[in-house]
Amino acid sequence: MTLGEAEVQLARGLAPLAAFALGLVLEHMAPHAALRPAWRANLGLFAVDSVLMAVVCGACGFATATWAADAGVGLLNALGAPVGAGIVATILALDAVSYGWHRANHRVGVLWRFHRVHHADADYHVSTALRFHPGELLLALPVRLAAVILLGAPPVAVVLFEALFGIANVLEHGNFDVPSRLERGVSRVLVTPALHRRHHSAAWSDLDTNFGTIFCVWDRLARTFRADTSAARFATGLPGAVPGARSLGAMLLAPLRRGVRRP
């Protein structure tokens, strides 16, 4: 399959956009809690992130994978793995890398300064999925590209992973309940809103659980998994912080301030 940068950018953009629309519909149909989403702050940060990443990276994951494929660099390229196997391996491997990087963002002080901006949203909502400090995205970029090169991920697999990752990221931040039977089945493999909501709990003991984005198997293997259902009710947000929306300027400057520190 031959893809150009325009097609890659379109796929990467439309997938999470469609998931966002679906999330809003589900929040209207089966809301989990009454919230006052920080729309202005979250969308403002998303706009900054989108412009910055378009300038700095664009479709750099796809471009990096294309270069690695042409140069025969990376494990899958060295093995001559079939495209289908390469797609499965890439999705699993990059999601595992994301899990590890997420854990690092909680344990390494300088990374936590940026990541806590995401957790500071006390109103857990699909727009929380857009609330990431641009510094966090820039710091994650070399990690993701290095993983693509070392793995020798097929370009089409990188596009599929980024689309799936964007969809999962949006929907798992949804303020909606999932029918119990469906939730029990899905949560054996995939991250559900209830599982990720627990990760956004305003309690430190919960904050270090359920780091996965697409698959919850990494949490299960690393013993960071904590079961949860839509029936659970608890406060979300950054532990020890005063709830409420913050301005875009305050969020951008947050890493420079001491703020709430981990115990």
MARBA-3410 file (N, C-alpha, C, O; in Angstrom, 1 decimal):
263
0.9,-1.2,0.0,0.0,0.0,0.0,0.9,1.2,0.0,1.8,1.4,0.9 ~ 0.7,2.1,-1.0,1.5,3.3,-1.0,0.6,4.5,-0.6,-0.5,4.8,-1.1 ~ 1.2,5.2,0.4,0.5,6.4,1.0,1.3,7.6,0.9,2.6,7.5,1.0 ~ 0.7,8.7,0.7,1.4,10.0,0.7,1.2,10.7,2.0,0.4,10.3,2.8 ~ 2.0,11.8,2.3,1.8,12.5,3.5,0.4,13.0,3.7,-0.1,13.1,4.8
-0.2,13.5,2.6,-1.5,14.1,2.7,-2.5,13.0,3.2,-3.4,13.3,4.1 ~ -2.5,11.8,2.7,-3.4,10.8,3.1,-3.1,10.4,4.5,-4.1,10.1,5.3 ~ -1.9,10.3,4.9,-1.5,10.0,6.3,-2.1,11.0,7.3,-2.7,10.6,8.3 ~ -1.9,12.3,7.0,-2.4,13.3,7.8,-3.9,13.3,7.9,-4.5,13.5,9.0 ~ -4.5,13.0,6.8,-6.0,12.9,6.8,-6.5,11.7,7.7,-7.4,11.9,8.5
-5.8,10.6,7.6,-6.2,9.4,8.4,-6.0,9.7,9.9,-6.8,9.3,10.7 ~ -4.8,10.3,10.2,-4.5,10.5,11.6,-5.4,11.6,12.2,-5.7,11.5,13.4 ~ -6.0,12.5,11.3,-6.8,13.5,11.9,-8.3,13.1,12.0,-9.0,13.4,12.9 ~ -8.8,12.3,11.0,-10.2,12.0,10.9,-10.6,10.9,11.9,-11.7,10.9,12.5 ~ -9.6,10.0,12.2,-10.0,8.9,13.1,-10.3,9.4,14.5,-11.4,9.1,15.0
-9.5,10.2,15.2,-9.8,10.7,16.5,-11.0,11.7,16.4,-11.7,11.9,17.4 ~ -11.1,12.4,15.3,-12.2,13.4,15.2,-13.6,12.6,15.2,-14.5,13.0,15.8 ~ -13.6,11.5,14.5,-14.8,10.7,14.4,-15.1,10.1,15.8,-16.2,10.0,16.3 ~ -14.0,9.7,16.5,-14.2,9.2,17.9,-14.7,10.2,18.8,-15.5,9.9,19.7 ~ -14.2,11.5,18.6,-14.6,12.6,19.5,-16.1,12.8,19.3,-16.8,13.0,20.3
-16.6,12.8,18.1,-18.0,13.0,17.8,-18.8,11.8,18.4,-19.9,12.1,19.1 ~ -18.3,10.6,18.3,-19.0,9.5,18.9,-19.0,9.6,20.4,-20.1,9.3,21.1 ~ -17.9,10.0,21.0,-17.9,10.2,22.4,-18.9,11.2,23.0,-19.5,11.0,24.0 ~ -19.0,12.3,22.2,-20.0,13.3,22.6,-21.4,12.8,22.6,-22.3,13.0,23.5 ~ -21.7,11.9,21.6,-23.0,11.3,21.5,-23.3,10.4,22.6,-24.3,10.4,23.3
-22.3,9.5,23.0,-22.4,8.6,24.1,-22.5,9.3,25.4,-23.3,8.9,26.3 ~ -21.8,10.4,25.6,-21.9,11.2,26.8,-23.3,11.8,27.0,-23.8,11.9,28.1 ~ -24.0,12.1,25.8,-25.3,12.6,25.9,-26.3,11.5,26.2,-27.3,11.7,26.9 ~ -26.1,10.3,25.7,-27.0,9.2,25.8,-26.9,8.5,27.2,-27.9,8.1,27.8 ~ -25.7,8.3,27.7,-25.4,7.6,28.9,-24.4,8.3,29.8,-23.3,7.8,30.0
-24.7,9.5,30.2,-23.6,10.3,31.0,-23.3,9.6,32.3,-24.1,9.0,33.0 ~ -22.0,9.6,32.6,-21.5,9.0,33.9,-21.7,10.0,35.0,-22.1,9.6,36.1 ~ -21.4,11.3,34.8,-21.6,12.3,35.9,-21.9,13.6,35.3,-21.6,13.9,34.1 ~ -22.5,14.5,36.1,-22.7,15.9,35.7,-21.4,16.7,35.8,-20.8,16.8,36.9 ~ -21.0,17.2,34.7,-19.7,17.9,34.6,-19.9,19.3,34.0,-20.9,19.7,33.4
-18.8,20.1,34.2,-18.7,21.4,33.6,-17.3,21.3,32.9,-16.3,21.9,33.4 ~ -17.3,20.7,31.7,-16.0,20.6,31.0,-15.2,21.9,30.8,-15.9,22.9,30.5 ~ -13.9,21.8,30.8,-13.1,23.0,30.6,-12.8,23.2,29.1,-11.7,23.0,28.7 ~ -13.9,23.4,28.4,-13.8,23.5,26.9,-12.8,24.5,26.4,-11.9,24.1,25.6 ~ -12.8,25.7,26.9,-11.9,26.7,26.4,-10.5,26.4,26.7,-9.6,26.5,25.8
-10.2,25.9,27.9,-8.8,25.6,28.2,-8.3,24.4,27.4,-7.2,24.4,26.9 ~ -9.1,23.3,27.4,-8.7,22.1,26.7,-8.6,22.3,25.2,-7.6,21.8,24.6 ~ -9.5,22.9,24.6,-9.4,23.1,23.1,-8.3,24.1,22.8,-7.7,24.0,21.7 ~ -8.1,25.1,23.7,-7.0,26.0,23.4,-5.6,25.3,23.4,-4.8,25.5,22.6 ~ -5.5,24.4,24.4,-4.2,23.6,24.4,-4.1,22.7,23.2,-3.0,22.5,22.7
-5.2,22.1,22.8,-5.2,21.2,21.6,-4.8,22.0,20.4,-4.1,21.5,19.5 ~ -5.3,23.3,20.3,-4.9,24.1,19.1,-3.4,24.4,19.1,-2.8,24.3,18.0 ~ -2.9,24.7,20.2,-1.4,24.9,20.3,-0.6,23.7,19.9,0.3,23.7,19.2 ~ -1.1,22.5,20.5,-0.4,21.2,20.2,-0.5,20.9,18.7,0.5,20.5,18.1 ~ -1.6,21.1,18.1,-1.8,20.7,16.7,-0.9,21.5,15.8,-0.3,21.0,14.9
-0.8,22.8,16.0,0.0,23.7,15.2,1.5,23.3,15.4,2.2,23.1,14.4 ~ 1.9,23.2,16.7,3.3,22.8,17.0,3.7,21.5,16.4,4.8,21.4,15.7 ~ 2.9,20.5,16.5,3.3,19.1,16.1,3.2,19.1,14.5,4.0,18.3,13.9 ~ 2.3,19.9,13.9,2.3,19.9,12.4,3.6,20.5,11.9,4.1,20.1,10.9 ~ 4.1,21.5,12.6,5.3,22.2,12.2,6.6,21.3,12.4,7.4,21.1,11.6
6.6,20.7,13.6,7.8,20.0,14.1,7.8,18.6,13.5,8.9,18.1,13.1 ~ 6.7,17.9,13.4,6.6,16.5,13.0,5.9,16.2,11.7,6.4,15.6,10.8 ~ 4.6,16.7,11.6,3.8,16.4,10.5,3.5,14.9,10.5,3.0,14.4,11.5 ~ 3.9,14.2,9.4,3.7,12.8,9.4,5.0,12.1,9.6,5.4,11.2,8.8 ~ 5.8,12.5,10.6,7.1,12.0,10.8,7.2,10.6,11.1,8.2,9.9,10.8
6.2,10.0,11.8,6.2,8.6,12.1,6.1,7.8,10.8,6.9,6.8,10.7 ~ 5.3,8.2,9.9,5.1,7.5,8.6,6.4,7.7,7.8,6.9,6.7,7.2 ~ 7.0,8.9,7.8,8.2,9.2,7.0,9.4,8.4,7.6,10.2,7.9,6.8 ~ 9.5,8.3,8.9,10.5,7.5,9.5,10.4,6.0,9.2,11.4,5.4,8.9 ~ 9.2,5.5,9.2,9.0,4.1,8.9,9.3,3.8,7.4,9.9,2.8,7.1
9.0,4.8,6.5,9.3,4.6,5.1,10.8,4.6,4.9,11.3,3.8,4.1 ~ 11.5,5.5,5.6,13.0,5.5,5.5,13.6,4.2,6.0,14.4,3.6,5.3 ~ 13.1,3.7,7.1,13.6,2.4,7.7,13.3,1.3,6.7,14.2,0.4,6.6 ~ 12.1,1.2,6.1,11.8,0.2,5.2,12.7,0.2,3.9,13.2,-0.8,3.5 ~ 13.0,1.4,3.4,13.8,1.6,2.2,15.3,1.2,2.6,16.0,0.6,1.7
15.7,1.5,3.8,17.1,1.2,4.2,17.3,-0.2,4.8,18.4,-0.6,5.1 ~ 16.1,-0.9,5.0,16.2,-2.3,5.6,16.6,-2.2,7.0,17.2,-3.2,7.5 ~ 16.3,-1.2,7.7,16.6,-1.0,9.1,15.5,-1.5,10.0,14.3,-1.3,9.7 ~ 15.8,-2.1,11.1,14.8,-2.5,12.1,14.6,-4.0,12.0,14.8,-4.7,11.0 ~ 14.0,-4.5,13.2,13.9,-6.0,13.3,13.0,-6.6,12.3,13.3,-7.6,11.6
11.8,-6.0,12.0,10.8,-6.6,11.1,11.4,-6.6,9.7,11.1,-7.5,8.9 ~ 12.1,-5.5,9.3,12.7,-5.4,8.0,13.8,-6.4,7.8,14.0,-7.0,6.8 ~ 14.6,-6.6,8.9,15.7,-7.6,8.8,15.1,-9.0,8.7,15.7,-9.9,8.0 ~ 14.0,-9.3,9.3,13.4,-10.6,9.3,12.6,-10.9,8.0,12.2,-12.0,7.7 ~ 12.3,-9.8,7.3,11.5,-9.9,6.1,10.1,-10.3,6.4,9.4,-11.1,5.7
9.5,-9.8,7.5,8.2,-10.2,8.0,7.1,-9.8,7.1,7.2,-8.7,6.5 ~ 6.1,-10.6,6.9,5.0,-10.3,6.0,4.3,-9.0,6.6,4.3,-8.7,7.8 ~ 3.6,-8.3,5.7,2.9,-7.0,6.1,1.9,-7.3,7.2,1.9,-6.5,8.2 ~ 1.1,-8.3,7.1,0.1,-8.6,8.1,0.7,-8.8,9.5,0.2,-8.3,10.5 ~ 1.8,-9.6,9.5,2.5,-9.9,10.8,3.1,-8.6,11.3,3.1,-8.3,12.5
3.6,-7.8,10.4,4.2,-6.5,10.8,3.2,-5.5,11.4,3.6,-4.8,12.3 ~ 2.0,-5.5,10.8,1.0,-4.7,11.4,0.6,-5.0,12.8,0.5,-4.2,13.7 ~ 0.4,-6.3,13.0,0.0,-6.8,14.4,1.2,-6.5,15.3,0.9,-6.0,16.4 ~ 2.4,-6.8,14.9,3.6,-6.6,15.8,3.7,-5.1,16.1,4.1,-4.8,17.2 ~ 3.5,-4.3,15.1,3.7,-2.8,15.3,2.7,-2.3,16.3,3.0,-1.5,17.2
1.4,-2.7,16.1,0.4,-2.2,17.0,0.6,-2.6,18.4,0.5,-1.8,19.4 ~ 1.0,-3.9,18.6,1.3,-4.4,20.0,2.5,-3.7,20.6,2.5,-3.2,21.7 ~ 3.6,-3.6,19.8,4.9,-3.1,20.3,4.8,-1.6,20.6,5.2,-1.2,21.7 ~ 4.2,-0.8,19.7,4.1,0.6,20.0,3.1,0.9,21.1,3.4,1.9,21.8 ~ 2.1,0.1,21.3,1.2,0.3,22.5,2.0,0.0,23.8,1.8,0.6,24.8
2.8,-1.1,23.7,3.7,-1.4,24.9,4.6,-0.3,25.2,4.9,0.0,26.4 ~ 5.2,0.3,24.2,6.1,1.4,24.4,5.4,2.6,25.0,5.9,3.3,25.9 ~ 4.2,2.8,24.5,3.4,3.9,25.1,3.1,3.7,26.5,3.1,4.6,27.4 ~ 2.8,2.4,26.9,2.6,2.1,28.3,3.8,2.4,29.2,3.7,3.0,30.2 ~ 5.0,2.0,28.7,6.2,2.3,29.4,6.5,3.7,29.5,6.9,4.2,30.6
6.3,4.5,28.5,6.5,5.9,28.5,5.5,6.6,29.4,5.9,7.6,30.1 ~ 4.3,6.1,29.4,3.3,6.7,30.3,3.7,6.5,31.8,3.6,7.4,32.6 ~ 4.2,5.3,32.1,4.7,5.1,33.5,5.8,6.0,33.8,5.9,6.5,34.9 ~ 6.7,6.2,32.9,7.9,7.1,33.1,7.4,8.5,33.4,8.0,9.2,34.2 ~ 6.3,8.9,32.7,5.8,10.3,32.9,5.2,10.5,34.3,5.1,11.6,34.8
4.9,9.4,35.0,4.4,9.5,36.4,5.6,9.4,37.4,5.4,9.8,38.5 ~ 6.7,8.8,37.0,7.8,8.5,38.0,8.9,9.5,37.9,9.6,9.8,38.9 ~ 9.2,10.0,36.7,10.4,10.9,36.5,9.9,12.3,36.7,9.0,12.8,36.0 ~ 10.6,13.0,37.6,10.1,14.3,38.0,9.9,15.3,36.9,8.8,16.0,36.8 ~ 10.9,15.5,36.0,10.7,16.5,34.9,9.6,16.1,34.0,8.9,17.0,33.4
9.4,14.8,33.7,8.3,14.4,32.9,6.9,14.6,33.5,6.0,15.0,32.9 ~ 6.9,14.4,34.8,5.7,14.6,35.6,5.2,16.0,35.6,4.0,16.3,35.6 ~ 6.1,16.9,35.6,5.8,18.4,35.5,4.9,18.7,34.3,4.0,19.5,34.4 ~ 5.2,18.1,33.2,4.4,18.3,32.0,3.2,17.5,32.0,2.1,18.0,31.7 ~ 3.3,16.2,32.4,2.1,15.3,32.4,1.0,15.7,33.4,-0.2,15.4,33.1
1.4,16.3,34.4,0.3,16.7,35.4,-0.7,17.7,34.9,-1.8,17.8,35.4 ~ -0.3,18.4,33.8,-1.3,19.3,33.2,-2.5,18.5,32.7,-3.7,18.9,32.8 ~ -2.3,17.3,32.2,-3.4,16.4,31.7,-4.2,16.0,32.9,-5.4,16.0,32.8 ~ -3.6,15.6,34.0,-4.4,15.1,35.1,-5.0,16.2,35.9,-5.9,15.9,36.8 ~ -4.7,17.4,35.7,-5.3,18.5,36.5,-6.7,18.8,36.1,-7.4,19.6,36.8
-7.2,18.2,35.0,-8.6,18.4,34.6,-9.5,17.6,35.6,-9.6,16.4,35.5 ~ -10.3,18.3,36.4,-11.1,17.6,37.4,-12.4,17.1,36.8,-13.1,16.3,37.4 ~ -12.8,17.6,35.6,-14.0,17.2,34.9,-13.6,16.2,33.8,-13.4,16.6,32.6 ~ -13.5,15.0,34.1,-13.1,13.9,33.2,-14.1,13.8,32.0,-15.3,13.4,32.2 ~ -13.6,14.1,30.8,-14.5,14.3,29.7,-13.7,14.1,28.4,-12.5,14.1,28.4
-14.4,13.8,27.3,-13.7,13.5,26.1,-12.7,14.7,25.7,-11.6,14.4,25.1 ~ -13.0,15.9,26.1,-12.0,17.0,25.9,-10.7,16.8,26.7,-9.7,17.5,26.3 ~ -10.8,16.0,27.8,-9.6,15.8,28.5,-8.5,15.1,27.7,-7.3,15.2,27.9 ~ -9.0,14.3,26.7,-8.1,13.6,25.8,-7.3,14.6,24.9,-6.2,14.2,24.4 ~ -7.7,15.8,24.9,-7.0,16.8,24.1,-6.0,17.7,24.9,-5.3,18.5,24.4
-6.1,17.4,26.2,-5.4,18.3,27.2,-4.0,17.7,27.5,-3.8,17.1,28.5 ~ -3.0,18.0,26.6,-1.6,17.6,26.9,-0.7,18.8,26.7,-0.9,19.6,25.7 ~ 0.2,19.0,27.5,1.2,20.1,27.4,2.0,19.8,26.2,2.5,18.7,26.0 ~ 2.3,20.8,25.3,3.1,20.6,24.1,4.5,20.1,24.5,5.1,19.3,23.7 ~ 5.0,20.4,25.6,6.3,19.9,26.0,6.3,18.4,26.2,7.3,17.7,25.9
5.2,17.8,26.7,5.1,16.4,26.8,5.1,15.7,25.5,5.7,14.7,25.3 ~ 4.4,16.3,24.5,4.3,15.7,23.2,5.7,15.7,22.5,6.1,14.8,21.8 ~ 6.4,16.8,22.7,7.8,16.9,22.1,8.8,16.0,22.7,9.6,15.4,22.0 ~ 8.6,15.8,24.0,9.5,14.8,24.7,9.2,13.4,24.3,10.1,12.5,24.3 ~ 8.0,13.1,24.0,7.6,11.7,23.6,8.0,11.4,22.2,8.2,10.2,21.8
8.2,12.4,21.3,8.4,12.2,19.9,9.7,11.4,19.6,9.5,10.4,18.9 ~ 10.8,11.7,20.2,12.0,10.8,19.9,11.9,9.4,20.4,12.4,8.5,19.7 ~ 11.1,9.2,21.4,10.9,7.8,21.9,10.1,7.1,20.9,10.4,5.9,20.6 ~ 9.0,7.7,20.4,8.2,7.0,19.5,8.9,6.7,18.2,8.8,5.6,17.6 ~ 9.7,7.7,17.7,10.4,7.5,16.4,11.5,6.4,16.6,11.7,5.7,15.6
12.2,6.4,17.7,13.2,5.4,17.9,12.6,4.0,17.9,13.2,3.1,17.4 ~ 11.4,3.9,18.5,10.7,2.6,18.5,10.3,2.1,17.1,10.5,1.0,16.8 ~ 9.9,3.1,16.3,9.5,2.8,14.9,10.7,2.3,14.2,10.7,1.3,13.4 ~ 11.9,2.9,14.4,13.1,2.5,13.7,13.6,1.2,14.1,13.9,0.3,13.3 ~ 13.7,1.0,15.5,14.2,-0.3,16.0,13.3,-1.5,15.6,13.8,-2.6,15.3
12.1,-1.2,15.6,11.1,-2.3,15.2,11.1,-2.6,13.7,10.9,-3.7,13.3 ~ 11.4,-1.5,12.9,11.3,-1.6,11.5,9.8,-1.7,11.1,9.4,-2.5,10.3 ~ 9.0,-0.9,11.8,7.5,-0.9,11.6,7.2,-0.6,10.1,7.7,0.4,9.6 ~ 6.3,-1.3,9.5,5.8,-1.0,8.2,5.1,0.4,8.2,4.4,0.6,9.1 ~ 5.3,1.2,7.2,4.6,2.5,7.2,3.1,2.5,7.4,2.6,3.3,8.1
2.5,1.5,6.7,1.0,1.4,6.8,0.6,1.0,8.3,-0.4,1.4,8.7 ~ 1.5,0.2,8.9,1.2,-0.2,10.3,1.3,1.0,11.2,0.5,1.1,12.2 ~ 2.2,1.9,11.0,2.3,3.1,11.8,1.1,4.0,11.7,0.6,4.5,12.7 ~ 0.6,4.1,10.5,-0.6,4.9,10.2,-1.8,4.3,11.0,-2.6,5.0,11.7 ~ -1.9,3.0,10.9,-3.0,2.3,11.6,-2.9,2.4,13.1,-3.9,2.6,13.8
-1.7,2.3,13.6,-1.5,2.4,15.0,-1.9,3.8,15.5,-2.6,4.0,16.5 ~ -1.4,4.8,14.8,-1.7,6.2,15.2,-3.2,6.5,15.2,-3.7,7.2,16.0 ~ -3.9,5.9,14.2,-5.4,6.1,14.1,-6.0,5.4,15.3,-6.9,5.9,15.9 ~ -5.7,4.1,15.6,-6.2,3.4,16.7,-5.9,4.0,18.0,-6.8,4.1,18.9 ~ -4.7,4.5,18.1,-4.3,5.1,19.4,-5.1,6.4,19.6,-5.5,6.7,20.7
-5.3,7.2,18.6,-6.1,8.4,18.7,-7.6,8.1,19.1,-8.2,8.8,19.9 ~ -8.1,7.0,18.5,-9.5,6.6,18.8,-9.6,6.2,20.2,-10.5,6.6,21.0 ~ -8.7,5.3,20.7,-8.7,4.8,22.0,-8.5,5.9,23.0,-9.2,6.0,24.1 ~ -7.6,6.8,22.8,-7.3,7.9,23.7,-8.6,8.8,23.9,-8.8,9.2,25.0 ~ -9.3,9.1,22.8,-10.5,9.9,23.0,-11.6,9.2,23.7,-12.2,9.7,24.7
-11.9,8.0,23.3,-13.1,7.3,23.9,-12.9,6.9,25.3,-13.8,6.9,26.1 ~ -11.6,6.5,25.7,-11.4,6.1,27.1,-11.5,7.3,28.1,-11.5,7.1,29.3 ~ -11.5,8.5,27.5,-11.7,9.7,28.4,-13.1,10.1,28.4,-13.5,11.2,28.9 ~ -14.0,9.3,27.8,-15.4,9.7,27.7,-16.1,9.6,29.1,-15.9,8.7,29.9 ~ -17.0,10.6,29.3,-17.8,10.7,30.5,-19.1,9.9,30.2,-20.2,10.5,30.3
-19.0,8.6,29.9,-20.2,7.9,29.6,-20.1,6.5,30.2,-19.0,6.0,30.4 ~ -21.2,5.9,30.5,-21.2,4.5,31.1,-21.4,3.5,30.0,-22.0,3.7,29.0 ~ -20.8,2.3,30.2,-20.9,1.2,29.3,-21.7,0.1,29.9,-21.5,-0.2,31.1 ~ -22.7,-0.5,29.2,-23.4,-1.6,29.7,-22.5,-2.7,30.4,-21.5,-3.0,29.9 ~ -22.9,-3.2,31.6,-22.0,-4.0,32.4,-21.5,-5.2,31.7,-20.3,-5.6,31.8
-22.4,-5.9,30.9,-22.0,-7.2,30.3,-20.9,-6.8,29.2,-19.9,-7.5,29.1 ~ -21.2,-5.8,28.4,-20.2,-5.4,27.4,-18.9,-4.9,28.0,-17.8,-5.3,27.6 ~ -19.0,-4.2,29.1,-17.8,-3.7,29.8,-17.0,-4.8,30.3,-15.7,-4.7,30.2 ~ -17.6,-5.8,30.9,-16.8,-6.9,31.5,-16.0,-7.6,30.4,-14.9,-8.0,30.5 ~ -16.7,-7.8,29.2,-16.0,-8.5,28.1,-14.9,-7.7,27.5,-13.8,-8.2,27.3
-15.1,-6.4,27.2,-14.2,-5.6,26.6,-13.0,-5.3,27.5,-11.8,-5.3,27.0 ~ -13.2,-5.1,28.8,-12.1,-4.8,29.7,-11.1,-5.9,29.9,-10.1,-5.7,30.6 ~ -11.4,-7.1,29.4,-10.4,-8.2,29.5,-9.2,-7.9,28.6,-8.1,-8.5,28.8 ~ -9.5,-7.1,27.5,-8.4,-6.9,26.5,-8.2,-5.4,26.3,-7.0,-5.0,26.2 ~ -9.2,-4.6,26.2,-9.1,-3.2,25.9,-9.3,-2.3,27.1,-9.9,-2.7,28.0
-8.8,-1.1,27.0,-9.0,-0.1,28.0,-10.3,0.5,27.8,-10.6,1.1,26.7 ~ -11.2,0.5,28.8,-12.5,1.1,28.8,-12.5,2.5,29.5,-11.5,2.8,30.2 ~ -13.5,3.3,29.3,-13.6,4.6,30.1,-13.5,4.4,31.6,-12.8,5.2,32.3 ~ -14.1,3.3,32.1,-14.0,3.1,33.5,-12.6,2.8,34.0,-12.2,3.3,35.1 ~ -11.9,2.0,33.3,-10.5,1.7,33.6,-9.6,2.9,33.6,-8.9,3.1,34.5
-9.8,3.7,32.6,-8.9,4.9,32.5,-9.4,6.0,33.4,-8.6,6.8,33.9 ~ -10.7,6.0,33.7,-11.2,7.0,34.7,-10.5,6.7,36.1,-10.2,7.7,36.8 ~ -10.3,5.5,36.4,-9.7,5.1,37.7,-8.2,5.7,37.7,-7.8,6.2,38.7 ~ -7.6,5.7,36.5,-6.2,6.3,36.4,-6.3,7.8,36.7,-5.2,8.4,37.1 ~ -7.4,8.4,36.4,-7.5,9.9,36.6,-8.2,10.2,38.0,-8.6,11.3,38.3
-8.2,9.2,38.9,-8.8,9.4,40.2,-7.9,10.5,41.0,-6.7,10.6,40.7 ~ -8.6,11.2,41.8,-7.9,12.2,42.7,-7.3,11.6,43.9,-7.1,12.3,44.9 ~ -6.9,10.3,43.8,-6.2,9.6,44.9,-4.9,9.1,44.3,-4.9,8.5,43.3 ~ -3.8,9.4,45.0,-2.5,8.9,44.6,-2.4,7.4,44.3,-1.7,7.0,43.4 ~ -3.1,6.7,45.1,-3.0,5.2,45.0,-3.6,4.7,43.7,-3.2,3.7,43.2
-4.5,5.4,43.2,-5.2,5.1,41.9,-4.4,5.6,40.7,-4.5,5.0,39.6 ~ -3.7,6.7,40.9,-3.0,7.4,39.8,-2.0,6.5,39.2,-1.7,6.7,38.0 ~ -1.4,5.6,39.9,-0.4,4.7,39.4,-0.9,3.4,39.0,-0.2,2.4,39.1 ~ -2.1,3.4,38.4,-2.7,2.1,37.9,-3.3,2.4,36.5,-3.5,3.6,36.1 ~ -3.5,1.4,35.7,-4.2,1.5,34.4,-3.5,2.5,33.5,-4.1,3.5,33.1
-2.3,2.2,33.2,-1.5,3.2,32.3,-1.8,2.9,30.8,-1.4,3.7,30.0 ~ -2.4,1.8,30.5,-2.5,1.4,29.1,-3.4,2.4,28.3,-4.2,3.1,28.9 ~ -3.2,2.4,27.0,-4.1,3.2,26.1,-5.0,2.4,25.2,-6.2,2.6,25.2 ~ -4.5,1.4,24.5,-5.3,0.6,23.7,-5.6,-0.7,24.4,-6.8,-1.1,24.6 ~ -4.5,-1.5,24.8,-4.7,-2.7,25.4,-4.4,-2.6,26.9,-3.5,-1.9,27.3
-5.1,-3.4,27.7,-4.9,-3.4,29.2,-4.0,-4.5,29.6,-3.7,-4.7,30.8 ~ -3.5,-5.3,28.6,-2.7,-6.5,28.9,-1.4,-6.1,29.6,-0.8,-6.8,30.4 ~ -0.8,-4.9,29.2,0.4,-4.4,29.8,0.3,-4.2,31.2,1.2,-4.5,32.0 ~ -0.8,-3.6,31.6,-1.1,-3.4,33.1,-1.2,-4.7,33.8,-0.8,-4.8,34.9 ~ -1.9,-5.6,33.2,-2.1,-6.9,33.8,-0.7,-7.6,34.0,-0.5,-8.2,35.1
0.1,-7.6,33.0,1.4,-8.2,33.1,2.3,-7.5,34.1,3.1,-8.2,34.8 ~ 2.3,-6.2,34.2,3.1,-5.5,35.1,2.5,-5.2,36.4,3.1,-4.6,37.3 ~ 1.3,-5.8,36.6,0.6,-5.7,37.9,0.3,-4.3,38.3,0.3,-3.9,39.5 ~ -0.1,-3.5,37.3,-0.6,-2.1,37.5,-2.0,-2.0,37.2,-2.6,-0.9,37.2 ~ -2.6,-3.2,36.9,-4.1,-3.2,36.5,-4.9,-3.1,37.8,-4.7,-3.7,38.8
-6.0,-2.2,37.7,-7.0,-2.2,38.7,-8.4,-2.2,38.1,-8.7,-1.3,37.3 ~ -9.1,-3.3,38.4,-10.4,-3.4,37.8,-11.3,-2.3,38.2,-11.3,-1.8,39.3 ~ -12.2,-1.9,37.3,-13.2,-0.9,37.6,-14.4,-1.0,36.7,-14.3,-1.6,35.6 ~ -15.5,-0.4,37.1,-16.7,-0.5,36.2,-17.4,0.9,36.2,-17.0,1.8,37.0 ~ -18.3,1.1,35.3,-19.0,2.3,35.2,-19.8,2.7,36.5,-20.2,3.8,36.7
-20.1,1.7,37.3,-20.9,1.9,38.5,-20.1,2.6,39.6,-20.7,3.2,40.5 ~ -18.8,2.6,39.5,-18.0,3.3,40.5,-18.1,4.8,40.4,-18.1,5.4,39.3 ~ -18.1,5.5,41.5,-18.2,7.0,41.6,-17.1,7.5,42.5,-17.0,7.1,43.6 ~ -16.3,8.4,41.9,-15.2,9.0,42.7,-14.7,10.3,42.0,-15.0,10.5,40.9 ~ -14.0,11.1,42.8,-13.6,12.4,42.3,-12.4,12.1,41.3,-11.5,11.3,41.6
-12.3,12.9,40.3,-11.2,12.9,39.4,-10.4,14.2,39.4,-10.9,15.2,39.9 ~ -9.2,14.2,38.9,-8.4,15.4,38.9,-7.0,15.1,39.6,-6.8,14.0,40.0 ~ -6.2,16.1,39.6,-4.9,16.0,40.2,-5.0,16.0,41.7,-5.6,16.9,42.3 ~ -4.5,15.0,42.4,-4.6,14.9,43.8,-4.0,16.1,44.5,-2.9,16.5,44.2 ~ -4.7,16.7,45.4,-4.2,17.8,46.2,-4.4,19.2,45.5,-4.1,20.2,46.1
-4.9,19.2,44.3,-5.1,20.4,43.6,-6.5,20.9,43.8,-7.4,20.2,44.1 ~ -6.7,22.2,43.6,-8.0,22.8,43.7,-8.7,22.6,42.4,-8.2,23.0,41.3 ~ -9.9,21.9,42.4,-10.6,21.6,41.2,-11.0,22.9,40.4,-11.1,24.0,41.0 ~ -11.2,22.7,39.1,-11.7,23.8,38.3,-10.8,24.0,37.1,-9.7,23.6,37.1 ~ -11.4,24.6,36.1,-10.7,24.9,34.8,-9.6,25.9,35.1,-9.7,26.8,35.9
-8.5,25.7,34.3,-7.4,26.7,34.4,-7.3,27.4,33.0,-7.7,26.8,32.0 ~ -6.6,28.5,33.0,-6.5,29.2,31.7,-5.4,28.6,30.9,-4.6,27.8,31.4 ~ -5.4,28.8,29.6,-4.4,28.3,28.7,-3.0,28.7,29.1,-2.1,27.9,29.1 ~ -2.9,30.0,29.5,-1.6,30.5,29.9,-1.0,29.8,31.1,0.1,29.5,31.2 ~ -1.9,29.6,32.1,-1.5,28.9,33.3,-1.1,27.5,33.0,-0.1,27.0,33.6
-1.8,26.8,32.1,-1.4,25.4,31.8,-0.1,25.3,31.0,0.7,24.4,31.3 ~ 0.2,26.3,30.2,1.5,26.3,29.4,2.6,26.6,30.4,3.7,26.1,30.2 ~ 2.4,27.4,31.4,3.5,27.7,32.4,3.6,26.7,33.5,4.5,26.8,34.3 ~ 2.6,25.8,33.6,2.6,24.9,34.8,3.9,24.2,35.0,4.2,24.0,36.2 ~ 4.6,23.7,34.0,5.8,22.9,34.3,6.9,23.7,35.0,7.8,23.2,35.6
6.8,25.1,34.8,7.8,25.9,35.4,7.5,26.2,36.9,8.4,26.8,37.6 ~ 6.4,25.8,37.4,6.0,26.0,38.7,6.0,24.7,39.5,6.0,23.7,39.0 ~ 6.2,24.9,40.8,6.3,23.7,41.7,5.0,22.9,41.6,5.0,21.7,41.5 ~ 3.8,23.6,41.8,2.5,22.9,41.7,2.4,21.7,42.7,3.1,21.7,43.7 ~ 1.6,20.8,42.3,1.4,19.6,43.1,2.4,18.6,42.8,2.6,18.2,41.6
3.2,18.1,43.8,4.2,17.2,43.6,3.8,15.8,44.1,3.0,15.7,45.0 ~ 4.4,14.8,43.5,4.0,13.4,43.9,4.6,13.1,45.2,5.6,13.7,45.6 ~ 3.9,12.3,46.0,4.4,11.9,47.3,5.6,11.0,47.2,6.2,10.6,48.2
END
